[in-house]
Amino acid sequence: MTGAPITRADHAREAAVEAALGKLDLDDKARLLAGQDNWSLPALPGIGLASLVMSDGPVGVRGVRWTADDPSVALPSPTALAATWDPELARRAGRLLAQEARRKGVHVLLAPTVNLHRSPLGGRHFEAYSEDPYLTGEIGTGYVLGVQDGGVGTTVKHFVANDAETDRFTVDNIVAPRPLRELYLAPFEAIVKNAHPWGIMAAYNRVNGGSMTEHRHLQREVLRGEWGFDGFIVSDWLAARSTTGDILGGLDVAMPGPKTVYGDALATAVRAGEVEESLVDDAVRNVLRLAARVGALDNAPAVVAESALPAPLDGDALAREVARRSFVLVRNEVRDGHPALPLDPARTRTVALSGAAARDARILGGGSATVFPPHVVSPLDGLSAALPDGALTYRVGADPSDQLAVAAQGFELRAVCRAADGRELGTVDLPSGMIQWVGVDLPDGVTYDELHSVEFTGTFTPRESGDHTFGTRGIGPLVLTVGGERVWEGEEGLGTSTDPFNAFFGERLPRAQVTLLEGECVDVSLRLTVPRLPGMPMDAVAFSLLHLGPQRDPGDLIAEAVEAARTADTAVVVVATTTAVESEGFDRTSLELPGHQNALVAAVAAVNPHTVVVVNTGSPVELPWRDDVSAVLLSWFPGQEGGAALADVLTGAEEPGGRLTTTWPVALADVPVTDTTPVDGELHYTEGVFIGYRAWERAGTTPAYPFGHGLGYTDWEYESLDATADRATVTLRNTGTRPGRETVQIYLAPQAADAPERPVRWLAGFASVEAGPGESVEVTIPLRARAYQIWDEETHGWTTVPGTYEIQAGRSLTDRRLSATVTR
């Protein structure tokens, strides 16, 4: 293992690996490298190997079934976790996820995502940490250490330059060697060297002409050769497309199964002389080593013995802590001598809450990050519990969604599976009107061979009277029934999207409009005759029942919220994006909030000077009213306890601890890097090393909120800075009236013009400190040699750029309090 001493247990594991490998014939070895289903590798009892089980995702452990029967703790989104700027908190989050994984029989977590926020339009922005590679590497290191502390493997993903969703299966990202090394590879390198992950996931895309699953240079020469990675490399799902190309390029495992480019095809390629069997042996060693580490191989001691597992963690408590620590207070105006937040009980007896997202919280991003938590605390729930009876009023005000969404609120559904002769094969309760059954996801007793139809069946209780729109998403023959009446019947063909998942899921389509009364329960059903599609790489059933409630006049909704806010001491407006705006599988085209939410905020702020806006999004959005409200709090996708954490922060029980991990623009037109759409199959990273704040400073454009920005509930005076080229020691004092936590940020700025074109400054270190009122605290932050280096494209190596550097300490990129000069 890179950088780690070889122990007796390591030797024992390697011996067990070699002994097991020696017992396998070619067919067994090839079979072990191919998924047996969507989530697992085959067991080989003859060598004492259990089936290795993998699971999504970064905020929770879903397990191998798309069901809420076994709920999963839902932590805040990765962007939120990174906003805590606390690798140790990330480590604790990882330990909780390992605890969840072990409970569900999962050996490997398909996380973390450490691709960069190259552009705010990236559709999976919420699932990655930051625009800065150093911060990303530090948070990712903490996360990986935590998961593996619990004896569960990780797969750091998506290796590499998988920074957008448009044409993600086919795009060739053209990246020069220097930005590839200094930006996009840097987090992976840091995590490999500092956390020794047991897995890496190869991305869908190509880089500089080579498919990542076949990329010999990046996988064999860089990842394994230069960095010493000794874990397994698994493909992203359906990314492996070439038997010989993938094994020659260094890919160990092709997922999902049972139809992959490995297995029988790999054994055939070896017998045909197209592949050396030694390459197959190398890949099998990596898989067996993973099995040994997680305790799935006989005669191999697991890295973490049962007796050495971390102490159990309370999932609800940790989810709440991460959420409040991630919230970023970007604006907090003082009026009449008092800041808007925290709410002063003596001055805030009534609160007017508005925004559909306050009632129907969006707690996590869409796609593979989806899990089903045991409960969700919405902002309305959290504030209702925290404020005195009668203090809180609620109005919808504006709904961010005017599009069909997966049936959820008010629906109680189960799925009934039937054979062609009508026999019931099995049933399962559903958390929503969506099924994504792949491989072994089917309910107990159901097989694909017998399965003929699947029916959503249950009830819907409207919370509003009016015209309700019902729709479908899926391919194949569908029958929709509402209130005992067949309202639509038809058949949908395979979609045209270049993304095979989106093509299989189909389009969201309205089918019927039905007038319903508030509180009156009606029966609903949607039946799919399961299509048999030739050439599908895996057995799957995926379709959705969709719903859109009555669409009231936006002006009326806003007027109701305004009237409630007019007489309240404080108005709180929650604005949000939707799954149609931020989700896996597509990029954004705009940074505008959907619906009439901007109009709602403007109208409420016009009648109440004490207006607080909570921004429930996973990534940056435009906030045109930001200077007209008294406070703006970014809550990200805050996980299952988000509403409770929000109440903690608004009432002052806890401090908002977050700092921005990416730059928030005033408008999309100001963003330096926005290109996510390939031309002729290629996406050129023409900006080089200038992304994020590096690009903003180069352009000289002022964003709405800079990288690193975030306000607390106390004040800090930076008293002294003592620096050398290797470390910075900062002394600071809490000058406020309450205890607080501060994130000290260290930036490195070259002082002389030199040959390599470099940013004005870059993040070189950070640390969190706590102090009570009037207390001073000192913190020493190491500065790594890499901070002074660039990748030299002529020598193909790292080189230190000598000269004078200014060490800058402060609260954000633009709020730098102290500086000192050093020579390197």
Disulfide bonds with the S-S distance in Angstrom:
none
